[in-house]
């Protein structure tokens, strides 16, 4: 067997092992919370040796951070948000409406994948400085990405002349951030569909400089305004 083939097989085994570990970790973090989950329990559920998990991740905080990162991305590929197809579409679609929709859809999909495990990480950040630092870095990265979104919109002539790009960036950053999704889910009972509709309607009106129309901008409640399942 040639060396390149051996390397490919090793890489595939490493990736498969990481996927098993992360899947087991997410299950246990959601079942038992951060404090109630141990690396030993994760290794046992994943069916890997304890040393394998410790060598790969080192600490429980590092394992949770990786789980959150992979949940947001949707895979283990080393590609950041700006390199993802949905964000590329948000930067290059021909119309402002299409770009806003791409941004909202991409955000909605991330929230569906990562909302619950992020809630665990945010709670754990109170006792884990590394997780708190990661959360702040994510907030700053979100703002940078949204700044790129509005700058590109402006460069392409899709923003009204004289618009305050800094204000658009700051306001949109708060709207699209994961913590806003978690708060809306907990306080109002929005699901991912409602969150996406709200983003599209609100960003559209934000761009137009008009106040949202309540009937069209706000998603309907469900189950008496409360969501079922998951961590909030």
Rosetta silent file (secondary structure, phi, psi, omega in degrees, C-alpha in Angstrom):
SEQUENCE: XXXXXXXXXXXXXXXXXXXXXXXXXXXXXXXXXXXXXXXXXXXXXXXXXXXXXXXXXXXXXXXXXXXXXXXXXXXXXXXXXXXXXXXXXXXXXXXXXXXXXXXXXXXXXXXXXXXXXXXXXXXXXXXXXXXXXXXXXXXXXXXXXXXXXXXXXXXXXXXXXXXXXXXXXXXXXXXXXXXXXXXXXXXXXXXXXXXXXXXXXXXXXXXXXXXXXXXXXXXXXXXXXXXXXXXX
SCORE:     score description
SCORE:     0.000 S_00000001
   1 L     0.000  128.867 -176.659    0.000    0.000    0.000 S_00000001
   2 L   -69.712  157.484 -179.728    1.489    3.363   -1.025 S_00000001
   3 H   -59.742  -43.704  177.974    2.248    6.073    1.532 S_00000001
   4 H   -58.972  -38.856  178.771   -0.407    8.485    0.158 S_00000001
   5 H   -65.840  -42.544  178.669   -3.044    5.762    0.473 S_00000001
   6 H   -62.019  -41.560  179.482   -1.936    4.984    4.024 S_00000001
   7 H   -63.869  -40.709  178.355   -2.100    8.667    4.914 S_00000001
   8 H   -62.971  -41.596  179.587   -5.597    8.928    3.460 S_00000001
   9 H   -65.849  -41.511  177.545   -6.750    5.903    5.434 S_00000001
  10 H   -62.691  -43.369  179.866   -5.255    7.283    8.643 S_00000001
  11 H   -62.660  -39.602  179.041   -6.892   10.640    8.051 S_00000001
  12 H   -64.905  -39.771  178.933  -10.245    8.953    7.424 S_00000001
  13 H   -66.477  -41.916  178.988   -9.918    6.969   10.663 S_00000001
  14 H   -62.166  -44.263 -179.980   -8.998   10.087   12.628 S_00000001
  15 H   -64.169  -41.528 -179.491  -11.979   11.973   11.169 S_00000001
  16 H   -65.744  -38.311  178.451  -14.358    9.095   11.898 S_00000001
  17 H   -66.272  -42.288  178.694  -13.097    8.881   15.476 S_00000001
  18 H   -62.700  -40.943  179.534  -13.530   12.621   15.976 S_00000001
  19 H   -61.312  -42.537  178.668  -17.068   12.448   14.624 S_00000001
  20 H   -63.787  -43.297 -179.673  -17.940    9.670   17.092 S_00000001
  21 H   -63.096  -46.438 -178.430  -16.406   11.589   19.985 S_00000001
  22 H   -65.633  -39.031  177.839  -18.197   14.821   19.120 S_00000001
  23 H   -62.129  -44.849  178.855  -21.527   13.061   18.648 S_00000001
  24 H   -65.046  -40.497 -178.869  -21.184   11.385   22.043 S_00000001
  25 H   -63.367  -45.580  179.908  -20.072   14.641   23.665 S_00000001
  26 H   -61.408  -44.431  178.788  -23.051   16.600   22.341 S_00000001
  27 H   -56.935  -46.788 -176.098  -25.462   13.927   23.529 S_00000001
  28 H   -72.893  -38.581  177.112  -23.993   13.932   27.028 S_00000001
  29 H   -62.321  -39.139  179.678  -23.667   17.706   27.322 S_00000001
  30 H   -73.518  -32.680  179.622  -27.323   18.084   26.348 S_00000001
  31 H   -75.400  -43.674 -167.612  -28.423   15.289   28.673 S_00000001
  32 H  -117.136   -3.749 -175.452  -26.332   16.158   31.729 S_00000001
  33 L    77.619  175.975 -177.146  -25.061   19.702   31.264 S_00000001
  34 L   -69.046  -50.233 -176.644  -21.443   20.769   31.366 S_00000001
  35 L   -63.061  -33.927 -176.255  -20.765   20.011   35.029 S_00000001
  36 L   -85.253    3.000 -179.409  -22.451   16.614   34.822 S_00000001
  37 L  -109.099  133.935  177.715  -20.433   15.401   31.832 S_00000001
  38 L  -116.940  155.905  176.641  -17.000   13.811   32.168 S_00000001
  39 H   -63.950  -33.420  177.836  -14.410   12.983   29.540 S_00000001
  40 H   -61.760  -44.433  179.585  -14.492    9.402   30.759 S_00000001
  41 H   -64.337  -38.953  178.627  -18.213    9.171   30.058 S_00000001
  42 H   -63.502  -45.442 -179.911  -17.728   10.678   26.597 S_00000001
  43 H   -60.312  -42.282 -178.925  -14.985    8.171   25.768 S_00000001
  44 H   -66.172  -43.156 -179.757  -17.143    5.271   26.904 S_00000001
  45 H   -68.571  -34.357 -179.726  -20.172    6.402   24.899 S_00000001
  46 H   -77.599  -14.431 -179.120  -18.031    7.055   21.823 S_00000001
  47 L    72.545   35.301  178.306  -16.396    3.648   22.122 S_00000001
  48 L  -123.417  162.219  177.237  -12.854    5.019   22.152 S_00000001
  49 L   -68.880  147.841 -179.879   -9.998    4.708   24.585 S_00000001
  50 H   -58.616  -40.116 -179.227   -9.754    7.310   27.294 S_00000001
  51 H   -63.163  -37.381  179.226   -6.225    8.183   26.181 S_00000001
  52 H   -58.137  -44.710 -178.432   -7.446    8.782   22.619 S_00000001
  53 H   -69.028  -43.657 -178.611   -9.898   11.416   23.817 S_00000001
  54 H   -64.500  -40.711  179.527   -7.435   13.085   26.199 S_00000001
  55 H   -66.022  -39.039 -175.954   -4.723   13.251   23.540 S_00000001
  56 H   -72.996  -39.709 -172.845   -7.149   14.624   20.950 S_00000001
  57 H  -118.670  -31.628  176.267   -8.846   17.288   23.098 S_00000001
  58 L    84.066  -55.753 -176.854   -7.024   17.589   26.409 S_00000001
  59 L  -132.723  160.790  177.691   -9.783   19.256   28.405 S_00000001
  60 H   -65.834  -36.686  178.701  -13.562   19.174   28.652 S_00000001
  61 H   -63.000  -41.944  178.852  -13.693   22.861   27.748 S_00000001
  62 H   -65.023  -36.899  177.736  -11.711   22.230   24.558 S_00000001
  63 H   -65.409  -44.580  179.060  -14.037   19.367   23.666 S_00000001
  64 H   -65.621  -40.279  178.092  -17.134   21.522   24.136 S_00000001
  65 H   -60.514  -43.676  178.887  -15.619   24.364   22.125 S_00000001
  66 H   -64.197  -39.637  179.025  -14.883   21.987   19.250 S_00000001
  67 H   -62.039  -41.525  178.715  -18.419   20.604   19.441 S_00000001
  68 H   -65.627  -45.694 -178.763  -19.857   24.117   19.199 S_00000001
  69 H   -59.748  -44.332 -178.448  -17.568   25.050   16.290 S_00000001
  70 H   -68.917  -37.429  178.666  -18.487   21.922   14.316 S_00000001
  71 H   -62.529  -43.906  178.382  -22.192   22.401   15.038 S_00000001
  72 H   -63.908  -44.374 -176.837  -22.080   25.931   13.647 S_00000001
  73 H   -72.173  -35.669 -176.389  -20.086   24.909   10.582 S_00000001
  74 L    93.912   -5.471  177.918  -22.058   21.733    9.896 S_00000001
  75 L  -162.162 -179.374 -177.807  -18.904   19.692    9.324 S_00000001
  76 L   -98.344    8.151 -178.960  -15.289   19.343   10.486 S_00000001
  77 L   -68.631  142.152 -179.278  -13.740   21.096    7.494 S_00000001
  78 L   -80.055   61.191 -178.883  -11.390   24.003    8.363 S_00000001
  79 L  -122.744  122.166 -178.337  -13.534   26.558    6.505 S_00000001
  80 L   -79.605  179.526 -174.933  -14.735   29.671    8.295 S_00000001
  81 H   -56.925  -43.854 -175.843  -18.079   31.402    7.776 S_00000001
  82 H   -65.857  -18.646  178.384  -16.831   33.632    4.972 S_00000001
  83 H   -92.545   -0.698 -178.109  -15.729   30.582    3.020 S_00000001
  84 L   -83.121  144.034 -177.594  -19.117   28.884    3.221 S_00000001
  85 H   -55.250  -39.151 -177.102  -21.332   28.856    0.097 S_00000001
  86 H   -65.572  -35.007  179.506  -24.286   30.485    1.866 S_00000001
  87 H   -76.854  -34.163  173.863  -22.174   33.445    2.961 S_00000001
  88 H   -58.717  -42.364  177.264  -20.631   33.759   -0.482 S_00000001
  89 H   -63.072  -38.953  179.202  -24.183   34.000   -1.842 S_00000001
  90 H   -64.732  -22.677  179.222  -24.982   36.650    0.770 S_00000001
  91 H   -93.260  -19.380 -168.827  -22.062   38.681   -0.593 S_00000001
  92 H  -126.400   -7.342 -179.400  -22.620   38.162   -4.308 S_00000001
  93 L   -57.587  151.067 -173.199  -26.324   37.590   -5.110 S_00000001
  94 L   -65.926  -28.014 -176.185  -27.645   40.083   -7.678 S_00000001
  95 L  -121.683  158.379  176.998  -30.221   41.775   -5.456 S_00000001
  96 H   -61.944  -39.318 -179.561  -30.363   43.027   -1.887 S_00000001
  97 H   -61.258  -41.677  179.977  -33.404   40.825   -1.222 S_00000001
  98 H   -68.068  -35.989  179.351  -31.520   37.705   -2.307 S_00000001
  99 H   -69.145  -42.176  177.466  -28.536   38.617   -0.170 S_00000001
 100 H   -62.824  -42.318  179.211  -30.682   39.219    2.892 S_00000001
 101 H   -63.268  -42.141  179.009  -32.465   35.925    2.335 S_00000001
 102 H   -61.882  -41.078  178.699  -29.153   34.069    1.997 S_00000001
 103 H   -64.583  -42.795 -179.287  -27.917   35.624    5.240 S_00000001
 104 H   -67.863  -42.528  179.676  -31.143   34.731    7.060 S_00000001
 105 H   -65.211  -44.634  178.380  -31.247   31.168    5.749 S_00000001
 106 H   -61.158  -42.227  177.993  -27.601   30.583    6.620 S_00000001
 107 H   -64.676  -41.495  179.922  -28.145   31.976   10.100 S_00000001
 108 H   -61.190  -44.040 -179.492  -31.257   29.894   10.620 S_00000001
 109 H   -64.507  -38.391  176.255  -29.441   26.677    9.658 S_00000001
 110 H   -63.480  -41.897 -179.526  -26.610   27.457   12.060 S_00000001
 111 H   -64.486  -40.405  178.429  -29.071   28.074   14.870 S_00000001
 112 H   -60.533  -41.640 -177.647  -30.855   24.785   14.193 S_00000001
 113 H   -75.465  -39.515 -165.213  -27.569   22.896   14.356 S_00000001
 114 H  -113.781   -8.745 -173.468  -25.859   24.734   17.170 S_00000001
 115 H   -54.360  -48.898 -175.224  -28.436   26.492   19.332 S_00000001
 116 H   -66.938  -45.386 -177.511  -28.755   23.830   22.016 S_00000001
 117 H   -71.970  -30.589  175.626  -25.057   23.051   22.411 S_00000001
 118 H   -64.301  -39.404  178.659  -24.210   26.764   22.366 S_00000001
 119 H   -57.711  -39.560  176.821  -26.577   27.304   25.288 S_00000001
 120 H   -63.693  -44.713 -178.497  -24.541   24.756   27.266 S_00000001
 121 H   -64.714  -38.433  179.127  -21.291   26.483   26.322 S_00000001
 122 H   -65.354  -39.671  176.116  -22.589   29.916   27.314 S_00000001
 123 H   -65.537  -41.281 -179.040  -23.582   28.609   30.734 S_00000001
 124 H   -67.612  -24.351  179.772  -20.224   26.875   31.123 S_00000001
 125 L   -60.114  -19.480  178.681  -18.454   30.121   30.279 S_00000001
 126 L   -67.125  -24.085 -178.242  -19.276   31.332   33.789 S_00000001
 127 L  -121.166   -6.160 -178.894  -16.729   28.851   35.179 S_00000001
 128 L  -121.731  101.755 -178.647  -14.492   28.208   32.153 S_00000001
 129 H   -56.725  -34.905 -179.472  -12.460   31.242   31.032 S_00000001
 130 H   -64.602  -37.723  178.657  -11.512   29.557   27.755 S_00000001
 131 H   -72.433  -37.314  176.277  -15.165   29.124   26.826 S_00000001
 132 H   -63.324  -41.246  178.864  -15.981   32.698   27.820 S_00000001
 133 H   -65.873  -38.831  178.708  -13.107   33.918   25.648 S_00000001
 134 H   -64.657  -39.249  179.032  -14.305   31.764   22.745 S_00000001
 135 H   -63.763  -41.588  179.219  -17.809   33.213   23.051 S_00000001
 136 H   -67.915  -39.089  177.132  -16.452   36.763   22.931 S_00000001
 137 H   -61.999  -37.471  178.446  -14.249   35.920   19.941 S_00000001
 138 H   -66.146  -39.358  177.598  -17.332   34.555   18.171 S_00000001
 139 H   -61.840  -43.305 -179.553  -19.233   37.787   18.843 S_00000001
 140 H   -67.191  -38.937  178.415  -16.396   39.815   17.367 S_00000001
 141 H   -65.068  -38.805  177.294  -16.143   37.515   14.352 S_00000001
 142 H   -60.162  -44.338 -179.894  -19.884   37.878   13.771 S_00000001
 143 H   -63.325  -40.553  178.635  -19.552   41.642   13.745 S_00000001
 144 H   -63.157  -42.121  179.940  -16.656   41.467   11.270 S_00000001
 145 H   -65.562  -41.051  178.857  -18.650   39.208    8.956 S_00000001
 146 H   -68.664  -35.546  174.660  -21.695   41.448    9.099 S_00000001
 147 H   -60.132  -40.370  177.257  -19.488   44.451    8.450 S_00000001
 148 H   -65.554  -37.462  178.940  -18.236   42.705    5.313 S_00000001
 149 H   -59.755  -51.760 -177.045  -21.831   41.988    4.295 S_00000001
 150 H   -71.245  -34.613  177.335  -22.914   45.635    4.472 S_00000001
 151 H   -63.183  -41.746  178.618  -19.680   46.949    2.957 S_00000001
 152 H   -67.343  -39.235  176.381  -20.130   44.666   -0.033 S_00000001
 153 H   -59.590  -42.452 -179.761  -23.778   45.713   -0.328 S_00000001
 154 H   -67.185  -43.993  179.767  -22.662   49.347   -0.334 S_00000001
 155 H   -59.487  -33.248 -176.856  -19.877   48.723   -2.859 S_00000001
 156 L   -91.432    9.560  176.047  -22.394   47.088   -5.189 S_00000001
 157 L    72.238   25.996 -177.445  -24.846   49.978   -4.973 S_00000001
 158 L  -104.039    6.086  178.353  -27.483   48.050   -3.017 S_00000001
 159 L  -115.733  135.512  179.045  -27.564   50.373    0.010 S_00000001
 160 L   -54.756  139.479  178.723  -29.363   53.754   -0.109 S_00000001
 161 L   -55.093  140.405  178.148  -26.915   56.670   -0.458 S_00000001
 162 L    82.443    4.003 -179.755  -25.901   58.201    2.835 S_00000001
 163 L   -65.951  146.317  178.665  -26.700   55.088    4.885 S_00000001
 164 L   -86.698   97.658 -175.866  -24.823   54.703    8.163 S_00000001
 165 H   -65.400  -34.746  178.842  -22.913   51.452    7.563 S_00000001
 166 H   -64.023  -41.869  178.488  -21.583   51.321   11.127 S_00000001
 167 H   -66.506  -42.308  176.844  -25.133   51.522   12.505 S_00000001
 168 H   -59.601  -42.538 -179.410  -26.348   48.889   10.050 S_00000001
 169 H   -64.531  -49.103 -178.072  -23.467   46.642   11.067 S_00000001
 170 H   -61.897  -45.746 -177.476  -23.999   47.060   14.811 S_00000001
 171 H   -66.199  -44.466 -179.645  -27.758   46.589   14.613 S_00000001
 172 H   -66.810  -35.871  178.129  -27.589   43.591   12.301 S_00000001
 173 H   -57.340  -43.232  178.804  -24.896   41.954   14.419 S_00000001
 174 H   -67.125  -40.249 -177.661  -27.268   41.922   17.379 S_00000001
 175 H   -64.211  -42.520 -172.373  -30.151   40.666   15.253 S_00000001
 176 H   -89.783   -7.884 -173.255  -28.291   37.719   13.715 S_00000001
 177 L   -69.763  148.916 -176.601  -26.275   36.651   16.714 S_00000001
 178 H   -58.372  -35.181 -178.861  -26.918   33.233   18.205 S_00000001
 179 H   -67.286  -28.902  174.277  -27.684   34.655   21.628 S_00000001
 180 H   -66.858  -42.158  176.555  -30.550   36.654   20.128 S_00000001
 181 H   -59.158  -46.630 -179.090  -31.966   33.443   18.685 S_00000001
 182 H   -63.202  -39.529  179.537  -31.716   31.714   22.066 S_00000001
 183 H   -66.604  -43.614  179.158  -33.382   34.642   23.810 S_00000001
 184 H   -63.782  -37.992  179.199  -36.224   34.787   21.268 S_00000001
 185 H   -65.538  -40.581 -176.873  -36.743   31.052   21.569 S_00000001
 186 H   -75.938  -43.753 -173.680  -36.880   31.219   25.353 S_00000001
 187 H   -82.708  -37.320 -171.484  -38.916   34.405   25.781 S_00000001
 188 L  -112.028  -19.688 -179.762  -41.278   34.289   22.805 S_00000001
 189 L    85.425   20.060  178.243  -41.267   30.650   21.723 S_00000001
 190 L   -66.405  144.040  169.573  -40.026   31.235   18.182 S_00000001
 191 L   -99.282 -176.567 -176.520  -38.880   28.238   16.225 S_00000001
 192 H   -64.202  -36.381  177.498  -36.231   28.316   13.477 S_00000001
 193 H   -61.124  -46.794  179.893  -38.822   29.107   10.783 S_00000001
 194 H   -63.594  -39.810  178.138  -40.082   32.090   12.731 S_00000001
 195 H   -61.556  -43.685  179.439  -36.552   33.292   13.396 S_00000001
 196 H   -63.328  -45.893  179.964  -35.718   33.160    9.689 S_00000001
 197 H   -61.351  -41.601  179.367  -38.882   35.050    8.707 S_00000001
 198 H   -62.405  -43.029  179.021  -38.194   37.675   11.360 S_00000001
 199 H   -61.774  -47.886 -179.013  -34.641   38.174   10.110 S_00000001
 200 H   -59.368  -49.110 -177.626  -35.726   38.592    6.493 S_00000001
 201 H   -64.485  -43.522 -175.407  -38.513   41.026    7.379 S_00000001
 202 H   -71.609  -42.291  178.996  -36.466   43.039    9.862 S_00000001
 203 H   -67.605  -34.826  177.136  -33.332   43.322    7.735 S_00000001
 204 H   -63.011  -45.313 -179.955  -35.415   44.308    4.732 S_00000001
 205 H   -72.529  -31.797  175.729  -37.065   47.098    6.680 S_00000001
 206 H   -62.319  -44.401  178.789  -33.781   48.056    8.278 S_00000001
 207 H   -64.262  -38.968 -178.201  -32.286   48.559    4.832 S_00000001
 208 H   -77.795  -14.190  179.737  -35.313   50.547    3.679 S_00000001
 209 L    76.678   23.920  178.883  -35.226   52.720    6.785 S_00000001
 210 L  -113.677  159.311  177.189  -38.844   51.943    7.710 S_00000001
 211 L   -77.373  142.459  179.291  -40.359   50.586   10.892 S_00000001
 212 L   -62.064  141.017  172.784  -41.380   46.912   10.797 S_00000001
 213 L   -83.560  121.963 -172.395  -45.030   46.166   10.204 S_00000001
 214 H   -54.922  -42.797 -174.345  -46.117   44.036   13.141 S_00000001
 215 H   -65.409  -37.260 -175.686  -48.322   41.702   11.145 S_00000001
 216 H   -93.733  -26.558 -172.311  -45.671   40.869    8.577 S_00000001
 217 H   -84.174  -30.627 -173.272  -42.483   41.173   10.587 S_00000001
 218 L   -98.994  130.240  177.721  -43.243   38.993   13.566 S_00000001
 219 L   -71.219  155.094  178.796  -43.536   35.208   13.264 S_00000001
 220 L   -71.861  151.943  175.656  -46.515   33.497   14.797 S_00000001
 221 L   -80.029  164.534  176.613  -46.248   31.840   18.152 S_00000001
 222 L  -143.652  151.877  179.772  -46.708   28.160   18.630 S_00000001
 223 H    52.846   45.104  176.519  -47.611   25.941   21.547 S_00000001
 224 H    70.466   20.811  178.799  -48.833   28.868   23.593 S_00000001
 225 H    86.052    9.805  179.099  -45.649   30.852   23.019 S_00000001
 226 L  -122.792  141.307  176.780  -43.374   28.160   24.415 S_00000001
 227 L   -92.056  157.202  179.669  -40.962   25.921   22.541 S_00000001
 228 L  -107.537  142.076  171.819  -40.568   22.249   23.309 S_00000001
 229 L    75.360  169.993  175.747  -37.364   20.410   23.968 S_00000001
 230 L    75.566  171.824  178.097  -33.755   21.566   23.857 S_00000001
 231 L   -96.447  143.881  179.976  -31.840   23.837   26.207 S_00000001
 232 L  -122.094    0.000    0.000  -32.794   27.478   26.523 S_00000001
